[in-house]
């Protein structure tokens, strides 16, 4: 049943309440001359949508001019846009999100009829399947796709703008303490993967960057991060680093240099044993035949058992990167330098990610400030700054001397301390 409403305001268009659906409906004519409908729970919302459609039509957008479904659009966006703009591994993740989460629930919805309500219901359902971070990533992919549709004027507005994904949950960061880090380096010294672990902890490099490291990128005192080893389509390949800032030069510590020397020696022995079976990619870290290492072999089969044997926390390989950053910051290394070594886009990311170190840095900063401002006292010489308020007479003073009943406050700042004395005479 359609209930008649009061006279529409000037320029409102065709808006009516649909009692059968308990929604407000706005009618308009699309670019092909066909009548289309918009729906929303309130009159204000449907009016906002109608205004957006009118603006888009005035700008030449093909609003309503295509009956393309969300599924068709997303597949076209993956093939024509995403595949050209993101790294292969990222594209695989996008494809997985579209195939496993977006198409089953939104695929049949016409693109021009997709609303924030559709997306909100999707996120509510996915909260039972995915972590908050997983739902946020789903939102990121969908928003990027719909932003492209908006730029192409296929839709009048981005419906994902009106939906808030779950708030990010700050996960506890695991890292080794200085004492645990020293024990770890001693424990891995004779391990076949010891040089890899040592470089991770002393340079803060990502796993892919370490596995893609080649000998010609290493000098006597530093190394250059040029490529990273990534897996795409079931195959491994060398690709550009994660971000432009990730392409960087990192100074090598004495521990790192010693570890690289051990690795070169061990690799030379492995090459001799393998003979003709050796494949030379020029990589620093390889298996017994020169082939690239994989993450699962490093973390699950080698690192975790080693940590258990030494009684150390069960950290991930990536936590060695966190350990490197935490140790450097605690040692007083400038956060900007740490950010550059880690390959972060900005120092703000470093400070935000390692905020647990900030209180310690502040305490150290205050201690150093005290050292700078400290003046060595000399016998018989008044040090520091003294300020004493001149006593004033009390109105009730009966003595001509003006001393009885006088109230004065004395402030004395001595070297190394601050004392507030309130003197009543």
C-alpha positions as CSV (number, residue, x, y, z in Angstrom):
1,X,0.0,0.0,0.0
2,X,1.3,3.4,-0.9
3,X,0.3,6.2,1.5
4,X,-0.1,9.7,0.1
5,X,2.1,12.4,1.7
6,X,1.9,16.1,2.1
7,X,2.7,18.3,-0.9
8,X,6.4,18.1,-1.8
9,X,8.7,21.0,-1.4
10,X,10.1,22.8,-4.4
11,X,12.7,20.8,-6.2
12,X,12.3,17.7,-4.0
13,X,11.3,15.4,-6.9
14,X,9.1,12.4,-6.5
15,X,9.5,11.2,-2.9
16,X,7.0,8.9,-1.2
17,X,6.7,6.6,1.7
18,X,6.4,2.9,0.9
19,X,4.3,1.4,3.8
20,X,4.7,-2.1,2.3
21,X,8.4,-1.9,2.6
22,X,8.6,0.6,5.5
23,X,11.1,2.7,3.4
24,X,11.1,6.0,1.7
25,X,11.3,6.0,-2.1
26,X,12.7,8.6,-4.5
27,X,11.9,8.3,-8.2
28,X,14.1,9.8,-10.9
29,X,14.8,9.4,-14.6
30,X,18.2,8.0,-15.5
31,X,20.5,8.8,-18.4
32,X,18.6,6.4,-20.7
33,X,15.2,7.9,-20.0
34,X,14.1,5.1,-17.7
35,X,12.4,5.6,-14.3
36,X,14.6,4.5,-11.4
37,X,14.1,4.3,-7.6
38,X,16.2,5.1,-4.6
39,X,15.3,3.8,-1.1
40,X,16.3,4.9,2.4
41,X,14.8,4.5,6.0
42,X,14.2,8.2,6.4
43,X,12.9,11.0,4.2
44,X,16.1,13.0,4.8
45,X,18.3,10.2,3.6
46,X,16.4,9.5,0.5
47,X,16.4,13.2,-0.3
48,X,20.2,13.3,0.1
49,X,20.6,10.4,-2.3
50,X,18.3,12.0,-4.8
51,X,20.3,15.3,-4.6
52,X,23.5,13.3,-5.3
53,X,21.9,11.5,-8.3
54,X,20.8,14.8,-9.7
55,X,24.2,16.3,-9.3
56,X,25.8,13.3,-11.0
57,X,23.4,13.4,-13.9
58,X,24.1,17.1,-14.3
59,X,27.8,16.3,-14.5
60,X,27.2,13.7,-17.1
61,X,27.5,10.5,-15.0
62,X,25.8,7.4,-16.3
63,X,23.7,7.0,-13.2
64,X,21.2,4.2,-13.7
65,X,22.3,3.9,-17.3
66,X,23.7,0.4,-16.8
67,X,22.3,-2.6,-15.1
68,X,25.7,-4.0,-14.3
69,X,25.8,-6.0,-11.1
70,X,28.3,-5.6,-8.3
71,X,29.9,-9.0,-9.3
72,X,30.5,-7.9,-12.9
73,X,31.9,-4.5,-11.8
74,X,34.3,-6.0,-9.1
75,X,35.7,-8.6,-11.6
76,X,36.3,-5.9,-14.1
77,X,37.9,-3.7,-11.5
78,X,40.2,-6.5,-10.5
79,X,41.3,-7.3,-14.0
80,X,41.6,-3.8,-15.4
81,X,42.6,-1.6,-12.4
82,X,43.8,-3.5,-9.3
83,X,46.1,-5.8,-11.3
84,X,47.9,-2.8,-12.7
85,X,48.2,-0.8,-9.5
86,X,49.2,-3.2,-6.6
87,X,51.8,-5.8,-6.1
88,X,51.1,-9.4,-7.1
89,X,50.8,-10.6,-3.5
90,X,48.4,-7.7,-2.7
91,X,46.4,-8.5,-5.8
92,X,46.0,-12.1,-4.7
93,X,44.6,-10.9,-1.3
94,X,42.2,-8.5,-3.1
95,X,41.0,-11.4,-5.3
96,X,40.5,-13.6,-2.2
97,X,38.4,-10.9,-0.5
98,X,36.2,-10.3,-3.5
99,X,35.7,-14.0,-4.2
100,X,35.2,-15.2,-0.6
101,X,33.4,-12.3,1.0
102,X,32.0,-9.7,-1.3
103,X,30.5,-11.7,-4.2
104,X,28.5,-14.2,-2.1
105,X,26.5,-11.3,-0.4
106,X,26.7,-8.4,-2.7
107,X,27.4,-9.9,-6.1
108,X,23.8,-9.9,-7.4
109,X,23.0,-6.4,-6.3
110,X,22.9,-3.9,-9.2
111,X,25.8,-1.6,-8.7
112,X,23.7,1.6,-8.9
113,X,21.4,0.2,-6.2
114,X,24.1,-0.7,-3.7
115,X,23.5,1.2,-0.5
116,X,25.2,1.7,2.9
117,X,22.6,-0.6,4.4
118,X,23.8,-3.5,2.1
119,X,27.4,-2.9,3.2
120,X,26.5,-2.5,6.9
121,X,24.7,-5.8,6.9
122,X,27.8,-7.4,5.2
123,X,30.1,-6.1,7.9
124,X,27.8,-7.3,10.7
125,X,27.7,-10.8,9.3
126,X,31.5,-10.9,8.7
127,X,32.2,-9.9,12.3
128,X,31.4,-13.5,13.2
129,X,33.8,-14.9,10.6
130,X,36.7,-12.4,10.6
131,X,38.8,-10.5,13.1
132,X,38.2,-6.7,13.3
133,X,41.4,-6.3,11.2
134,X,39.9,-8.7,8.6
135,X,36.7,-6.7,8.4
136,X,38.7,-3.4,8.1
137,X,40.7,-4.9,5.2
138,X,37.5,-6.0,3.5
139,X,36.2,-2.4,3.9
140,X,39.5,-1.1,2.4
141,X,39.1,-3.3,-0.7
142,X,35.4,-2.5,-1.3
143,X,35.9,1.2,-0.7
144,X,38.8,1.3,-3.2
145,X,36.7,-0.5,-5.8
146,X,33.7,1.8,-5.3
147,X,35.9,4.9,-5.4
148,X,36.9,3.9,-8.9
149,X,33.3,3.4,-9.8
150,X,32.6,7.0,-8.5
151,X,35.5,8.4,-10.5
152,X,34.1,6.6,-13.6
153,X,30.7,8.2,-12.8
154,X,29.0,4.8,-12.6
155,X,27.5,5.7,-9.3
156,X,26.5,9.1,-7.8
157,X,28.3,8.5,-4.4
158,X,30.4,6.0,-2.7
159,X,28.1,4.0,-0.4
160,X,31.1,2.7,1.6
161,X,31.6,6.3,2.8
162,X,28.6,6.0,5.0
163,X,29.7,2.8,6.8
164,X,32.3,2.7,9.6
165,X,34.4,-0.5,9.8
166,X,35.3,-1.9,13.2
167,X,37.9,0.1,15.2
168,X,41.4,-1.3,15.0
169,X,42.4,-3.4,17.9
170,X,45.9,-2.7,19.2
171,X,47.5,-6.1,19.3
172,X,50.2,-6.7,21.9
173,X,53.6,-6.4,20.3
174,X,56.1,-9.2,21.1
175,X,59.8,-8.5,21.2
176,X,62.9,-9.7,23.1
177,X,64.4,-7.8,26.0
178,X,68.1,-6.8,25.7
179,X,69.1,-9.8,27.9
180,X,66.9,-12.2,25.8
181,X,68.3,-10.8,22.6
182,X,71.8,-11.5,23.7
183,X,70.9,-15.0,24.7
184,X,69.2,-15.5,21.3
185,X,72.2,-14.3,19.3
186,X,74.5,-16.7,21.3
187,X,72.0,-19.6,20.7
188,X,71.8,-19.1,16.9
189,X,75.5,-18.5,16.3
190,X,76.0,-22.1,15.1
191,X,72.5,-22.6,13.7
192,X,72.3,-22.9,9.9
193,X,69.8,-20.0,9.8
194,X,71.7,-18.1,12.5
195,X,73.0,-15.4,10.0
196,X,69.4,-14.8,8.8
197,X,68.1,-14.3,12.4
198,X,71.1,-12.1,13.3
199,X,70.5,-9.8,10.3
200,X,66.8,-9.6,11.1
201,X,67.5,-8.5,14.7
202,X,70.4,-6.1,13.9
203,X,68.9,-4.4,10.7
204,X,65.1,-4.6,11.2
205,X,64.7,-5.9,7.7
206,X,61.5,-7.6,6.6
207,X,61.5,-11.3,5.9
208,X,60.9,-10.8,2.2
209,X,63.7,-8.2,2.0
210,X,66.1,-10.6,3.7
211,X,65.2,-13.6,1.4
212,X,65.6,-11.3,-1.6
213,X,69.0,-10.0,-0.5
214,X,71.8,-10.7,-3.0
215,X,75.5,-10.7,-2.4
216,X,76.2,-7.8,-4.8
217,X,74.0,-5.5,-2.7
218,X,76.3,-5.9,0.3
219,X,79.5,-3.8,0.9
220,X,82.0,-4.0,3.7
221,X,80.0,-1.7,6.0
222,X,76.4,-1.6,4.7
223,X,73.8,-3.2,2.4
224,X,71.2,-1.9,0.1
225,X,67.6,-3.1,0.1
226,X,66.7,-3.2,-3.6
227,X,64.2,-6.1,-4.0
228,X,62.1,-8.4,-2.0
229,X,61.2,-12.0,-2.5
230,X,57.4,-12.4,-3.0
231,X,55.1,-15.3,-3.7
232,X,52.5,-14.9,-6.5
233,X,50.4,-17.5,-8.2
234,X,52.3,-20.3,-6.5
235,X,55.7,-19.1,-7.7
236,X,58.4,-17.0,-6.1
237,X,59.8,-13.9,-7.8
238,X,61.9,-10.8,-6.9
239,X,59.9,-7.7,-6.8
240,X,60.3,-4.0,-5.9
241,X,60.2,-3.3,-2.2
242,X,56.9,-2.6,-0.4
243,X,57.1,1.2,-0.6
244,X,59.5,3.7,-2.2
245,X,60.9,4.3,1.3
246,X,61.6,0.6,1.6
247,X,64.4,1.0,-0.9
248,X,67.1,2.1,1.5
249,X,70.7,1.6,2.6
250,X,71.4,0.1,6.1
251,X,74.6,0.2,8.0
252,X,75.9,-3.1,9.3
253,X,76.9,-3.8,12.9
254,X,79.8,-5.9,13.9
255,X,77.4,-8.8,14.7
256,X,75.8,-8.5,11.3
257,X,79.2,-8.4,9.4
258,X,80.4,-11.5,11.3
259,X,77.1,-13.3,10.6
260,X,77.4,-12.6,6.8
261,X,81.0,-13.9,6.8
262,X,79.7,-17.2,8.4
263,X,76.9,-17.4,5.8
264,X,79.3,-16.9,2.9
265,X,81.5,-19.7,4.1
266,X,78.5,-22.1,4.8
267,X,77.0,-21.3,1.4
268,X,80.4,-22.1,-0.4
269,X,80.4,-25.5,1.3
270,X,76.8,-26.2,0.3
271,X,77.6,-25.2,-3.3
272,X,80.4,-27.8,-3.4
273,X,78.2,-30.5,-1.9
274,X,75.4,-29.8,-4.4
275,X,77.6,-29.7,-7.5
276,X,75.6,-29.5,-10.7
277,X,72.4,-29.4,-8.7
278,X,73.2,-26.0,-7.4
279,X,71.1,-23.1,-8.8
280,X,72.9,-19.8,-8.6
281,X,70.5,-16.8,-8.1
282,X,73.1,-14.8,-6.2
283,X,70.9,-14.9,-3.1
284,X,72.5,-14.7,0.4
285,X,70.0,-17.0,2.1
286,X,69.1,-20.2,0.2
287,X,68.4,-23.9,0.8
288,X,71.0,-26.6,0.2
289,X,70.6,-26.3,-3.6
290,X,70.6,-22.5,-3.9
291,X,66.8,-22.2,-4.1
292,X,65.0,-19.5,-2.2
293,X,63.9,-20.2,1.4
294,X,60.2,-20.0,2.3
295,X,58.6,-18.4,5.4
296,X,57.0,-21.6,6.8
297,X,60.3,-23.4,6.8
298,X,61.9,-20.6,8.7
299,X,59.3,-19.8,11.4
300,X,57.5,-23.1,12.1
301,X,60.2,-25.7,11.5
302,X,63.3,-23.9,12.7
303,X,62.6,-20.7,14.8
304,X,59.9,-21.9,17.2
305,X,61.7,-25.1,18.3
306,X,64.9,-23.1,18.8
307,X,63.1,-20.6,21.0
308,X,61.5,-23.4,23.1
309,X,64.8,-25.1,23.6
310,X,66.4,-21.8,24.9
311,X,63.4,-20.9,27.1
312,X,62.7,-17.7,25.1
313,X,59.3,-16.3,24.3
314,X,57.6,-17.9,21.2
315,X,57.9,-14.9,18.9
316,X,57.3,-14.8,15.2
317,X,60.1,-14.0,12.7
318,X,58.6,-10.6,12.2
319,X,59.0,-9.9,15.9
320,X,62.7,-9.9,15.4
321,X,62.1,-6.7,13.4
322,X,60.1,-5.3,16.3
323,X,63.0,-6.3,18.6
324,X,65.5,-4.4,16.5
325,X,63.4,-1.2,16.6
326,X,62.7,-1.5,20.3
327,X,66.4,-2.1,21.2
328,X,67.5,0.9,19.1
329,X,65.0,3.3,20.5
330,X,65.8,2.2,24.1
331,X,69.5,2.7,23.3
332,X,68.7,6.4,22.5
333,X,68.9,6.1,18.7
334,X,67.1,9.0,17.0
335,X,63.6,7.8,16.0
336,X,64.1,9.4,12.5
337,X,67.2,7.1,12.0
338,X,65.2,4.1,13.2
339,X,62.4,4.9,10.8
340,X,64.8,5.1,7.9
341,X,66.4,1.8,8.8
342,X,63.0,0.1,9.0
343,X,61.8,1.6,5.8
344,X,58.8,3.3,7.2
345,X,57.0,5.9,5.1
346,X,57.3,8.5,7.9
347,X,58.7,8.7,11.5
348,X,55.1,9.1,12.7
349,X,54.5,5.5,11.8
350,X,57.6,4.5,13.9
351,X,56.5,6.5,16.9
352,X,53.0,5.2,16.8
353,X,53.9,1.6,16.3
354,X,56.5,1.6,19.1
355,X,54.7,3.9,21.5
356,X,55.5,1.5,24.3
357,X,59.1,2.8,24.2
358,X,58.1,6.5,24.5
359,X,57.8,6.6,28.3
360,X,61.3,5.2,28.6
361,X,62.6,7.7,26.1
362,X,60.9,10.6,28.0
363,X,62.6,9.4,31.3
364,X,65.9,9.3,29.5
365,X,65.3,12.8,28.0
366,X,64.5,14.3,31.4
367,X,67.6,12.7,32.9
368,X,69.8,14.1,30.2
369,X,68.2,17.5,30.6
370,X,69.1,17.4,34.3
371,X,72.7,16.6,33.4
372,X,72.9,19.5,31.0
373,X,71.4,22.0,33.5
374,X,73.3,20.7,36.6
375,X,75.9,23.2,37.9
376,X,78.6,21.8,40.2
377,X,78.3,23.6,43.6
378,X,81.4,25.3,45.1
379,X,82.1,25.6,48.8
380,X,81.2,29.0,50.1
381,X,79.5,30.1,46.9
382,X,75.7,30.4,46.7
383,X,74.5,28.5,43.6
384,X,71.3,28.5,41.7
385,X,68.7,31.2,41.7
386,X,67.1,32.6,44.8
387,X,64.0,34.7,45.0
388,X,62.6,36.0,48.2
389,X,59.5,38.0,48.6
390,X,59.9,41.1,50.8
391,X,57.9,40.6,54.0
392,X,54.9,42.9,54.3
393,X,53.4,44.2,57.4
394,X,50.2,42.6,58.8
395,X,47.3,45.0,59.3
396,X,47.0,43.6,62.8
397,X,50.6,44.3,63.7
398,X,51.0,46.1,67.0
399,X,54.7,46.3,67.0
400,X,56.5,49.3,65.7
401,X,59.2,47.0,64.4
402,X,56.8,45.6,61.8
403,X,58.1,42.0,62.4
404,X,55.4,40.4,64.5
405,X,52.6,38.9,62.5
406,X,54.3,39.4,59.2
407,X,53.8,36.6,56.6
408,X,56.4,36.0,53.9
409,X,56.8,33.2,51.4
410,X,60.4,32.3,50.4
411,X,61.2,30.4,47.3
412,X,64.7,28.8,47.0
413,X,65.8,26.9,43.9
414,X,68.9,24.9,44.8
415,X,71.1,23.0,42.4
416,X,69.5,19.7,41.6
417,X,66.4,20.1,43.6
418,X,63.3,22.4,44.0
419,X,62.2,23.3,47.5
420,X,59.2,25.4,48.5
421,X,59.4,26.9,51.9
422,X,56.6,28.8,53.6
423,X,58.0,31.0,56.4
424,X,55.7,32.4,59.0
425,X,57.3,34.9,61.4
